[in-house]
């Protein structure tokens, strides 16, 4: 199993390009199932989850054509089976995003419960209840969600999410796009990735309004046609490389990104002492050689501070001036990285859903283990500034969300390489 070996102490400097957003690409790919002519999707990141989605399409009889830039042309009319099997769904929870579009377009869908989870853990039940509100007949059997359209087809409905669910919002938007009448989704997710999906559906001839607010209205249409669509930039990858520059006291320019989709992150970086400049498709950060200042933050649904940037800012706070208090309100058990950072000499105390991070003068390289995607990113950031060598194990977590992370960091001057386990 591959590992990342990092020799710390380099000040990052340079320019890199930001990849397309995985969390937008996956629903966008699922959305191609709604079109009765082919769609062409570009700016897809080279990530395992994208490959898994392509594999899932292959299982269903859809064979996308792919060019060297990973631009996909997808013709859903060749679909042969309406089953998303457990073997693939268990490796990628976002597979559930095919449920809504398959049901709406083809009248039936069988999708394995993600990771074999119980219906109540993570809000898979919201997807089911929302589709039932549109008239879907759904049974949970043998670890599968088995859904069928009613005799008259799906119909518009008003549905209130108990808790904000990004994939739930996306699934119901896609199902509603081909339902009869008007669907109103209340307490909907406001994430930019939801807006990207709404833009795609509207380009296909749909009528989605209110994306980016907590009330989304979808006027169903009889048919949608394929379109050409470019996936938005990855705001979490953008934020991670900005923190990488900040933690090292460096200066970077990130191209092919958008400052409007991570304003809460940029504000916190400025609080940490970063000088930030933005253009239409780039962001630059300059620490002017200074050590960052500790920042307090609290995660919450968009547009507040994203949970997916929490671990990176904890890493920043480990070597910052002062003490930072980080409160996690979205997920339980999202402080797994803290124990590994403490092994590197960090001074972090956990109190319930809060981490109190007292900055230290120097971290020390150590063998550490990645526990999830964003936690692993925080270990890379810590390794960049730690004295000596850091060896990060189980980096398949990193590869799920960061395209060519070691190559991009090398372009900025980092001493990092992938080594065989």
Order of alpha helices (4+ residues) and beta strands (2+ residues): beta-beta-alpha-beta-alpha-beta-beta-beta-alpha-alpha-beta-alpha-beta-beta-beta-alpha-beta-alpha-beta-beta-beta-alpha-beta-alpha-beta-beta-beta-alpha-beta-alpha-beta-beta-beta-alpha-beta-alpha-alpha-beta
